[in-house]
Amino acid sequence: METSGFTSEQLDVREAVSKICSKYPDQYWAQHDESGEYPHELHADLAKGGWIGIALPEELGGAGLGISEATMMLHTIAESGAGIAGAQSVHANVYATQPVAKFATPEQRQRMLPALIAGETRTCFGVTEHTGLETLKLRTMARRDGDHYLVSGQKIWISSAQVATKMVLLARTTPLEEVDKPSEGLSLFFVDLDKSAPGLELKRIKKMGGRAIDANEIFFDNFRIPADTLIGKEGQGFKIVLHGMNAERCLLAGEALGIGYAALKRATDYARERIVFGRPIGMNQGIQHPLADAYMNLEAAKLATYHAARLYDNSSRDSSITQHAIGVACNTAKYLAAEAAFKACERAVLTHGGMGYAQEYHVERYLREVFVPRIAPVSREMIMNYIGEKALNLPRSY
């Protein structure tokens, strides 16, 4: 990857995180993909270095850096060979905490975030339900009961819930049928995820790739949470959680870039070394041109990704940067990076020929994992709907 144009802070992050990740080669990730074991060691090393709180305030123990630097961190983790799985081991701890840092009270921030930054606790993000992309139609209810709320409902595709001790939870505090707008009546909580508590059940989902990171269905049945875990005002949860969604687009774009560049490096190394008919296969334009095309697509997506992250970070001090511009940029970056990464991973497998299908060359693992940024947290088709409506001012298509 060409690193010209990055800030000194971004390059410092890249160098420091690369050193940590060098302890975890591709073989480590292949073994964890096979066993489904969580990469606790990497999480501990990143916490020890202060990287879990990269984008959280310094007064809470964080680094006080921005989403630009956090994107570089996750990009670097994925590019090391850890792929999407490695990046996802800390992913939610970076973006899901952004709304908490911005909208929680000072007392809540002090109570909730320092232990997470230190690696003593971990969080997951409890939003997605069987309604899928229709977030405003989610049904999980949090009903007030004195100094507590009783939560009932179901979440799905909740990553790292098996190892998390906390959850950023979005739930309805007013039934959908009783609100004027679907965006009303949703509230955000930062709760303890005590698996032994009554009313809570987790079911792990078997999945195609990234198996070192658990994905789960979570069932709530009058699960009791303290009222002081409410973040911001009751009923304003959707507006609050949006603060983390654009950040997540940037972070996932960075992860996609990382796995794309990792796949491309393995492909080009193999194309230089593999001799067929007396010459390296990389000398053939049928091999060389698809890899060159993949590189250019990654480089273009890289520019879009770090432009979006820069807009996100600068918006707090530059009133000319609108939330509309940030939304368009972050969704564009996520789309372009996911597509570029998929192309790079697919071509890495094809460059290896039959050996690309073998686990020992690792590119098949990259290809299985690279579907994640294409699908989650929003599909590429929904991004095109968004761009059509928001950037091109076309009629809403759904």
C-alpha positions in Angstrom: 0.0 0.0 0.0 1.2 3.5 -0.8 1.5 5.4 2.5 2.2 8.9 1.1 -0.2 11.6 2.4 -1.0 10.0 5.7 -0.5 12.1 8.8 2.4 11.4 11.2 -0.2 10.2 13.8 -1.7 7.7 11.3 1.7 6.4 10.4 2.7 6.1 14.1 -0.5 4.0 14.7 0.3 1.8 11.7 3.9 1.1 12.9 2.9 0.4 16.5 0.0 -1.8 15.7 2.0 -3.7 13.1 4.5 -4.6 15.7 1.8 -6.0 18.0 0.2 -7.9 15.1 3.6 -9.4 14.0 3.3 -11.8 17.0 0.2 -13.3 15.4 1.0 -14.8 11.9 -1.4 -16.2 9.4 -1.1 -19.6 11.0 -2.4 -18.3 14.3 -5.5 -17.0 12.5 -6.0 -20.2 10.5 -5.9 -22.2 13.7 -8.5 -19.9 15.4 -10.7 -19.9 12.4 -10.6 -23.7 12.5 -11.2 -24.0 16.3 -13.6 -21.0 16.7 -11.5 -19.8 19.7 -11.6 -16.1 20.4 -8.2 -14.2 20.0 -7.9 -13.2 23.6 -4.2 -12.7 23.3 -4.4 -10.0 20.6 -7.2 -8.2 22.5 -5.0 -8.2 25.7 -1.9 -6.9 23.8 -3.9 -4.1 22.2 -5.4 -3.1 25.5 -2.0 -3.2 27.1 -0.8 -0.7 24.5 -3.8 1.5 25.0 -5.3 0.9 21.6 -8.8 -0.1 22.7 -9.5 3.5 23.6 -7.8 5.0 20.6 -10.8 7.3 19.8 -12.0 7.8 23.4 -11.1 10.9 25.6 -7.7 11.1 27.3 -9.3 11.9 30.6 -10.9 8.5 30.7 -7.7 6.7 29.8 -8.1 6.8 26.0 -5.7 8.1 23.4 -7.9 11.0 22.3 -7.3 10.4 18.7 -10.0 10.3 15.9 -11.8 7.9 13.7 -9.0 8.5 11.1 -6.5 6.9 13.4 -8.9 4.2 14.5 -9.6 3.3 10.9 -5.8 3.0 10.3 -5.6 0.7 13.4 -8.2 -1.7 12.1 -6.9 -1.5 8.6 -3.5 -2.5 9.9 -4.8 -5.3 12.0 -6.7 -6.8 9.0 -3.7 -6.3 6.7 -1.4 -8.2 9.0 -3.2 -11.4 8.0 -5.6 -11.2 10.9 -8.3 -10.3 8.4 -11.8 -9.3 9.3 -11.8 -11.7 12.3 -8.8 -10.0 13.9 -10.2 -6.5 13.4 -13.6 -7.5 14.7 -12.1 -8.6 18.0 -11.9 -4.9 18.9 -14.3 -3.4 16.3 -17.3 -2.8 18.5 -15.2 -1.5 21.4 -14.1 1.4 19.1 -17.3 2.5 17.4 -20.1 1.4 19.7 -18.6 3.4 22.5 -18.7 6.7 20.5 -22.3 7.4 21.4 -21.6 6.6 25.0 -18.6 9.0 25.1 -20.7 11.8 23.5 -24.1 11.5 25.2 -23.5 9.8 28.6 -23.2 12.0 31.7 -19.8 12.6 33.1 -20.6 10.1 35.9 -21.7 7.5 33.5 -18.6 7.9 31.3 -16.3 7.5 34.3 -18.2 4.5 35.4 -18.5 2.8 32.1 -15.5 3.5 29.9 -12.1 3.3 31.7 -12.4 -0.4 32.4 -13.2 -1.1 28.8 -10.3 1.0 27.6 -8.0 -1.0 30.0 -9.3 -4.2 28.5 -10.9 -5.3 31.8 -14.3 -5.3 30.2 -15.5 -5.8 26.6 -18.6 -4.6 24.8 -20.9 -5.8 22.0 -23.4 -3.8 20.0 -27.0 -5.0 20.5 -29.0 -3.4 17.7 -29.8 -5.9 14.8 -33.0 -7.9 14.9 -34.8 -10.2 12.5 -36.2 -7.0 10.9 -32.8 -6.7 9.3 -32.2 -3.3 7.8 -35.5 -1.9 9.1 -33.9 -0.7 12.3 -36.8 1.6 13.1 -39.1 -1.5 13.3 -37.1 -3.3 15.9 -39.3 -4.8 18.6 -37.2 -5.5 21.7 -38.9 -3.6 24.5 -37.4 -2.1 27.7 -40.3 -1.5 30.1 -39.8 0.8 33.1 -40.1 -1.0 36.4 -39.2 1.3 39.3 -35.4 1.9 39.3 -35.0 -0.7 36.5 -36.1 -1.6 33.0 -37.3 -5.1 32.1 -36.0 -6.0 28.6 -37.8 -8.6 26.4 -37.1 -9.5 22.8 -34.5 -10.9 20.5 -31.3 -9.7 18.8 -29.4 -11.4 16.1 -25.9 -11.3 14.6 -24.4 -9.8 17.8 -20.7 -10.3 17.5 -18.4 -11.1 20.5 -21.4 -11.5 22.9 -19.9 -14.8 24.2 -16.9 -12.9 25.5 -18.4 -9.5 26.1 -19.3 -8.3 29.6 -21.1 -5.2 28.4 -23.6 -4.4 25.7 -24.6 -1.1 24.0 -28.3 -2.0 23.6 -30.9 -0.3 21.5 -34.5 -1.1 22.6 -38.0 0.4 22.4 -39.2 2.2 25.5 -42.5 3.1 23.7 -44.2 0.6 21.4 -44.0 1.2 17.7 -47.7 1.4 17.5 -47.8 4.4 20.0 -45.2 6.7 18.4 -45.8 9.4 15.7 -42.6 8.5 13.9 -40.8 5.1 13.8 -37.6 6.9 14.9 -39.2 7.9 18.2 -39.5 5.7 21.2 -36.1 4.0 20.9 -33.7 4.3 23.8 -30.0 3.5 24.2 -28.5 1.6 27.2 -25.0 0.5 28.2 -25.7 -2.6 30.3 -23.9 -5.4 32.1 -24.1 -8.6 30.0 -24.2 -11.2 32.9 -24.8 -14.5 31.2 -25.8 -16.1 34.5 -28.6 -13.5 35.1 -32.2 -14.6 34.7 -33.9 -13.7 31.5 -30.8 -13.8 29.2 -29.9 -16.6 26.7 -27.2 -16.6 24.0 -27.1 -19.0 21.0 -24.0 -19.0 18.9 -24.5 -18.9 15.1 -22.4 -21.2 12.9 -21.0 -19.2 10.0 -19.0 -19.2 6.8 -15.9 -17.2 7.9 -14.4 -15.2 10.7 -15.2 -18.1 13.0 -12.8 -16.9 15.7 -15.3 -14.2 16.5 -18.6 -15.5 17.7 -21.9 -14.3 16.3 -25.1 -14.8 18.3 -28.8 -14.7 18.7 -29.7 -13.2 22.1 -33.0 -13.7 23.8 -34.3 -11.4 26.5 -37.1 -12.4 28.8 -37.7 -9.7 31.4 -34.0 -9.2 31.7 -33.5 -6.6 34.4 -31.2 -3.6 33.8 -30.7 -0.5 36.1 -32.4 2.7 35.0 -29.1 4.5 35.3 -27.7 2.6 32.3 -29.9 4.8 30.0 -27.7 6.9 27.8 -29.1 10.3 27.0 -32.9 10.9 27.1 -35.5 8.2 26.9 -36.9 7.9 23.3 -33.9 9.6 21.7 -31.8 6.4 21.2 -32.0 6.3 17.4 -30.6 9.8 17.1 -27.9 9.0 19.5 -26.9 5.7 17.9 -26.5 7.3 14.5 -23.4 9.0 15.9 -21.7 5.6 15.9 -23.0 4.3 12.6 -21.0 6.7 10.3 -17.9 5.9 12.4 -18.6 2.2 11.8 -18.8 2.7 8.1 -15.3 4.1 8.1 -13.9 1.4 10.4 -15.3 -1.4 8.3 -14.0 0.2 5.1 -10.5 0.2 6.7 -10.9 -3.5 7.6 -11.9 -4.2 4.1 -8.9 -2.4 2.7 -6.6 -4.3 5.1 -7.8 -7.7 4.0 -7.8 -6.6 0.4 -4.1 -5.5 0.5 -3.2 -8.7 2.4 -4.7 -10.9 -0.3 -3.1 -8.8 -3.0 0.3 -9.2 -1.4 0.0 -13.0 -1.2 -1.2 -13.0 -4.9 1.7 -10.9 -6.2 4.3 -12.8 -4.1 2.9 -16.1 -5.6 2.8 -14.7 -9.1 6.5 -13.7 -8.9 7.6 -17.1 -7.5 5.4 -19.6 -9.3 7.2 -20.8 -12.5 5.1 -22.4 -15.3 6.4 -23.0 -18.8 9.8 -21.6 -17.7 8.6 -18.2 -16.6 6.9 -16.6 -13.6 3.1 -16.6 -14.0 3.2 -12.9 -13.1 4.9 -12.2 -16.4 1.7 -13.1 -18.1 -0.7 -10.2 -18.7 -3.6 -12.5 -17.9 -2.3 -12.7 -14.3 -0.7 -9.2 -14.1 -3.6 -7.1 -15.4 -6.3 -8.3 -13.0 -3.9 -7.8 -10.1 -3.0 -4.3 -11.3 -6.7 -3.5 -11.6 -7.3 -4.8 -8.0 -4.5 -2.6 -6.7 -5.9 0.5 -8.4 -9.3 -0.2 -7.0 -7.9 -0.6 -3.5 -6.0 2.7 -3.8 -9.1 4.6 -5.0 -11.1 3.1 -2.1 -8.4 4.0 0.3 -8.6 7.7 -0.7 -12.4 7.6 -0.3 -12.1 5.9 3.1 -9.7 8.3 4.7 -11.5 11.3 3.2 -14.7 10.1 4.9 -12.8 9.6 8.2 -11.3 13.0 8.0 -14.7 14.6 7.4 -16.1 12.7 10.4 -13.3 13.9 12.7 -13.2 17.5 11.4 -16.9 18.1 11.6 -16.7 18.8 15.3 -14.6 21.9 14.6 -15.7 22.8 11.1 -19.3 23.9 10.8 -19.2 23.8 7.0 -19.0 19.9 7.1 -22.6 18.7 7.3 -23.9 15.4 8.6 -25.3 14.9 5.1 -21.8 15.2 3.6 -20.5 12.8 6.3 -23.2 10.2 5.7 -22.6 10.3 1.9 -18.8 10.0 2.3 -18.9 7.2 4.9 -21.4 5.1 3.0 -19.5 5.6 -0.3 -16.2 4.6 1.4 -17.7 1.4 2.9 -19.2 0.4 -0.5 -16.0 1.1 -2.5 -13.7 -0.5 0.0 -15.9 -3.6 0.3 -16.1 -4.1 -3.5 -12.3 -3.4 -4.0 -11.5 -5.9 -1.3 -13.7 -8.6 -2.7 -12.1 -8.2 -6.1 -8.6 -8.4 -4.6 -9.5 -11.5 -2.5 -11.2 -13.3 -5.4 -8.3 -12.6 -7.7 -5.8 -13.8 -5.1 -7.6 -17.2 -5.0 -7.6 -17.4 -8.8 -4.0 -16.3 -9.1 -3.0 -19.3 -6.9 -5.0 -21.6 -9.1 -5.8 -24.9 -7.4 -3.6 -23.9 -4.4 -5.9 -21.0 -3.8 -8.4 -23.5 -2.6 -6.0 -24.9 0.0 -6.1 -23.6 3.5 -2.3 -23.4 3.8 -2.1 -20.4 1.4 -4.7 -18.5 3.5 -6.3 -16.6 0.6 -9.4 -18.9 0.8 -9.9 -17.6 4.4 -9.6 -14.0 3.2 -12.2 -14.7 0.5 -14.6 -16.2 3.1 -14.2 -13.2 5.4 -14.4 -10.5 2.8 -18.2 -11.1 2.4 -18.7 -9.4 5.7 -18.0 -5.8 4.7 -20.2 -6.3 1.6 -23.2 -7.5 3.6 -22.8 -5.7 7.0 -23.9 -3.6 8.7 -25.8 -2.4 5.6 -25.9 -4.1 2.2 -24.3 -2.6 -0.9 -27.8 -2.3 -2.5 -29.1 -0.2 0.5 -26.0 2.0 0.1 -26.8 2.6 -3.5 -30.4 3.4 -2.5 -29.0 5.9 0.1 -26.7 7.5 -2.4 -29.4 7.7 -5.0 -31.7 9.5 -2.6 -29.3 11.6 -0.6 -26.5 12.5 -3.1 -28.5 12.5 -6.4 -31.8 13.7 -5.0 -33.7 10.9 -6.7 -37.0 9.6 -5.4 -36.7 7.1 -2.5 -36.8 3.6 -4.0 -37.8 1.5 -1.1 
